[in-house]
Amino acid sequence: MFFLASAGPFGISPTTDQLIIINLSAILVGVTFNSPKKVIKWGGLVIAVVTATCGLWCGH
C-alpha cells in the first residue's frame, strides 16, 4: 500500500521540474497547433511529446 501512495497511479511521482516540463509542453502545443505551416504544427507537437515523455520517465 505504501508503494501506491508514494509512486502515484502510473508508477510516477511528478516533481516540480516534471510538472513545469509538462506545462511548457502543453503551452508549446497550444501555440503551434493552429499554425498554417505543417512544419511548425507537427514539429511543435513532436517536440512537446518527446520532451514530456523524457521529462517524466527518463529521470533527468
C-alpha positions, -999 to 999 in steps of 0.1 A, spaced: 0 0 0 29 24 7 42 18 -29 9 31 -44 8 61 -21 44 72 -29 45 63 -66 12 76 -79 -13 58 -102 11 53 -131 42 45 -112 55 80 -113 55 107 -87 59 140 -106 83 166 -91 80 203 -96 105 202 -125 85 175 -142 53 195 -138 70 225 -153 81 204 -183 45 192 -188 31 227 -186 56 241 -211 49 212 -235 12 220 -233 19 256 -240 41 247 -270 13 225 -284 -13 252 -278 7 279 -295 19 259 -325 -10 235 -333 -31 262 -351 -3 272 -374 -10 271 -411 25 257 -417 27 219 -412 64 220 -402 56 243 -372 23 225 -364 37 189 -363 72 199 -352 58 216 -321 37 185 -313 65 161 -317 89 182 -296 63 186 -269 56 148 -267 92 138 -267 100 164 -240 72 155 -218 79 118 -221 116 122 -214 108 146 -185 86 120 -168 103 87 -174 140 94 -181 146 108 -147 165 140 -158 
